[in-house]
Amino acid sequence: MGNLLLKQIEQCRKEMISLGSEYELTSDVVVQSSKRLDNLLLQYQKKIVDDFKSNHYIID
């Protein structure tokens, strides 16, 4: 899942940069792309934390 998620993050980042060069940064299309990227980054961060916890026997 990690590698797929990283590929999705990179693709979304490239898309957002491209859209940002075509449209105003505050346009709906750029903002929506930014939100998708934020969501992917949060998923990745959660995966990293969960993996760390499972490998180090940390209990919430």
HUTA-V346404 format. One record per residue. RES is the residue in one letter. PHI is phi in radians with two decimals (999 if undefined). PSI is psi in whole degrees, -180 to 180 (NA if undefined). Layout:
RES & PHI & PSI
RES & PHI & PSI
This chain:
M & 999 & -36
G & -1.03 & -46
N & -1.17 & -40
L & -1.10 & -44
L & -1.10 & -41
L & -1.10 & -38
K & -1.15 & -41
Q & -1.13 & -40
I & -1.08 & -47
E & -1.11 & -42
Q & -1.12 & -44
C & -1.14 & -39
R & -1.07 & -45
K & -1.10 & -41
E & -1.09 & -44
M & -1.12 & -41
I & -1.10 & -43
S & -1.10 & -46
L & -1.10 & -38
G & -1.13 & -25
S & -1.47 & -17
E & -1.66 & -36
Y & -2.11 & 166
E & -1.12 & 147
L & -1.10 & -21
T & -1.64 & 3
S & -1.19 & 154
D & -0.99 & -41
V & -1.14 & -38
V & -1.29 & -41
V & -1.10 & -42
Q & -1.11 & -40
S & -1.12 & -41
S & -1.10 & -40
K & -1.13 & -39
R & -1.09 & -43
L & -1.11 & -44
D & -0.99 & -45
N & -1.09 & -44
L & -1.10 & -42
L & -1.14 & -39
L & -1.14 & -40
Q & -1.05 & -43
Y & -1.15 & -44
Q & -1.06 & -43
K & -1.09 & -41
K & -1.08 & -44
I & -1.08 & -46
V & -1.11 & -45
D & -1.09 & -43
D & -1.09 & -42
F & -1.09 & -47
K & -1.07 & -43
S & -1.21 & -28
N & -1.50 & -14
H & -2.10 & 10
Y & 0.93 & 44
I & -1.57 & 133
I & -1.89 & 133
D & -1.08 & NA
